[in-house]
Amino acid sequence: MIRFGIGYDVHKLAPNRKLILGGVEIEHTLGLEAHSDGDVLIHAIIDALLGAATLGDIGQHFPMTPEFKNISSVELLKRTCELVKAKGYSIGNVDSIIVAQKPKLAPHILEMRKRLAEVLQIELDAVSVKAKTEEGLGFTGTEQGIAAYSVASLEK
């Protein structure tokens, strides 16, 4: 059996925060405001995995409590993988899009893919990350925030 899930996340850009996407710190003047480290890419992947396994969403498993304050999203993804595996699934692949006007993300895509493949314990070829701008339109285009979309497949 193959199942699919869709994930989405968005966070506002803010000063005095690190910009972390796909578990990779990226040099930028702004970072993502969030209860955790704000990694929208990993958050979207988590929701895609949880959705495919019918395990709810990221807020149900990792609420805005002191336990998760400033936690690395990589740690949340590891815990999500454990939940998915406990339900008898293995991860097939992940396909994601990051929507950001700046910074330029193309130079970081391979590093993000490698980090995600390592955490997800799947082949690099099973992890796709793409970056898009919105040509100056919307909240991402005006650099107010960054969004990410993801689709994941699970096999049983």
Phi and psi in degrees as a GROMACS rama.xvg file:
@    title "Ramachandran Plot"
@    xaxis  label "Phi"
@    yaxis  label "Psi"
@TYPE xy
-117.278  133.438  ILE-2
-124.799  153.274  ARG-3
-126.208  148.881  PHE-4
-137.182  153.518  GLY-5
-118.486  138.959  ILE-6
-130.856  152.14  GLY-7
-147.291  143.571  TYR-8
-153.193  157.122  ASP-9
-150.259  143.172  VAL-10
-141.613  151.703  HIS-11
-74.9913  145.855  LYS-12
-81.2908  141.215  LEU-13
-148.33  152.228  ALA-14
-71.8775  163.501  PRO-15
61.2137  30.9856  ASN-16
-131.866  147.276  ARG-17
-77.7511  146.672  LYS-18
-97.8503  112.298  LEU-19
-122.338  123.627  ILE-20
-134.147  126.792  LEU-21
62.8133  27.2524  GLY-22
79.1688  9.88506  GLY-23
-116.69  128.111  VAL-24
-78.8954  129.048  GLU-25
-118.226  130.855  ILE-26
-63.5364  122.057  GLU-27
-164.584  157.126  HIS-28
-74.9684  -18.9668  THR-29
-125.341  155.934  LEU-30
-126.15  -175.661  GLY-31
-99.6316  126.904  LEU-32
-78.6018  125.169  GLU-33
-168.312  168.135  ALA-34
-69.8238  -37.7635  HIS-35
-94.8781  -150.721  SER-36
-79.144  -5.24482  ASP-37
79.2188  17.956  GLY-38
-70.547  92.087  ASP-39
-61.3561  -32.1525  VAL-40
-65.3488  -49.8187  LEU-41
-65.1312  -36.7963  ILE-42
-62.6963  -40.4504  HIS-43
-65.7441  -39.8477  ALA-44
-64.9161  -41.8631  ILE-45
-58.3507  -47.4225  ILE-46
-64.8217  -34.9439  ASP-47
-64.6427  -44.1521  ALA-48
-65.2627  -46.1666  LEU-49
-62.5496  -40.6418  LEU-50
-63.0698  -44.2976  GLY-51
-62.7912  -31.827  ALA-52
-93.4242  6.54345  ALA-53
48.4519  50.5827  THR-54
-111.622  19.7701  LEU-55
87.046  -143.81  GLY-56
-134.479  175.682  ASP-57
-58.5069  -38.1541  ILE-58
-66.4021  -29.172  GLY-59
-70.2352  -37.0655  GLN-60
-92.0754  -29.47  HIS-61
-133.193  70.575  PHE-62
-69.6535  168.58  PRO-63
-77.9226  70.8512  MET-64
-117.837  165.285  THR-65
-55.3927  -31.204  PRO-66
-57.0201  -33.4051  GLU-67
-106.877  6.21535  PHE-68
-63.1528  124.102  LYS-69
60.2203  18.2638  ASN-70
-68.2921  148.827  ILE-71
-69.1588  132.505  SER-72
-66.4875  -23.797  SER-73
-60.2351  -41.3315  VAL-74
-63.9683  -40.275  GLU-75
-63.8752  -38.979  LEU-76
-66.2718  -40.3747  LEU-77
-59.5396  -44.5761  LYS-78
-65.2313  -36.4306  ARG-79
-64.5487  -42.5599  THR-80
-59.3618  -38.769  CYS-81
-63.5191  -41.5663  GLU-82
-63.009  -43.8411  LEU-83
-64.4016  -44.3314  VAL-84
-67.453  -35.1582  LYS-85
-64.6822  -24.3922  ALA-86
-88.7474  3.27996  LYS-87
93.033  12.4584  GLY-88
-103.864  153.407  TYR-89
-119.249  150.762  SER-90
-82.3176  126.956  ILE-91
-84.9142  -61.4525  GLY-92
-158.811  166.375  ASN-93
-135.255  134.113  VAL-94
-128.691  126.086  ASP-95
-136.811  156.66  SER-96
-130.772  131.626  ILE-97
-103.993  132.446  ILE-98
-112.422  110.071  VAL-99
-152.862  136.556  ALA-100
-73.1613  -44.0247  GLN-101
-145.22  154.626  LYS-102
-78.5209  172.056  PRO-103
-67.5222  123.368  LYS-104
-98.8833  -16.822  LEU-105
-50.2314  -41.7563  ALA-106
-65.7806  -12.7651  PRO-107
-107.276  -7.00454  HIS-108
-59.8181  -47.8518  ILE-109
-61.8163  -41.7506  LEU-110
-63.063  -40.2206  GLU-111
-62.1313  -46.3641  MET-112
-59.9434  -43.6468  ARG-113
-62.789  -43.9352  LYS-114
-63.6828  -45.0597  ARG-115
-65.2033  -42.828  LEU-116
-60.7782  -39.6623  ALA-117
-62.079  -48.8211  GLU-118
-68.4018  -41.9804  VAL-119
-75.4383  -13.9014  LEU-120
58.2681  47.2566  GLN-121
-131.702  167.452  ILE-122
-66.4073  149.072  GLU-123
-55.5072  -37.6076  LEU-124
-66.2687  -11.4562  ASP-125
-97.8657  6.44792  ALA-126
-123.063  117.428  VAL-127
-116.352  131.731  SER-128
-132.168  127.821  VAL-129
-123.413  153.899  LYS-130
-123.651  137.808  ALA-131
-133.635  150.068  LYS-132
-103.791  173.061  THR-133
-118.346  30.2883  GLU-134
51.3606  36.3509  GLU-135
80.6414  5.5832  GLY-136
-97.4292  152.435  LEU-137
67.6872  -177.581  GLY-138
-66.1635  -30.5931  PHE-139
-76.3919  -38.1904  THR-140
-66.3758  -29.823  GLY-141
-95.0911  13.3557  THR-142
61.2843  35.0176  GLU-143
-88.6481  -22.251  GLN-144
-165.496  178.151  GLY-145
-130.973  140.726  ILE-146
-123.73  160.638  ALA-147
-146.328  145.815  ALA-148
-123.629  146.786  TYR-149
-149.239  148.635  SER-150
-126.223  136.125  VAL-151
-129.802  147.669  ALA-152
-115.376  143.336  SER-153
-123.328  147.894  LEU-154
-122.373  146.08  GLU-155
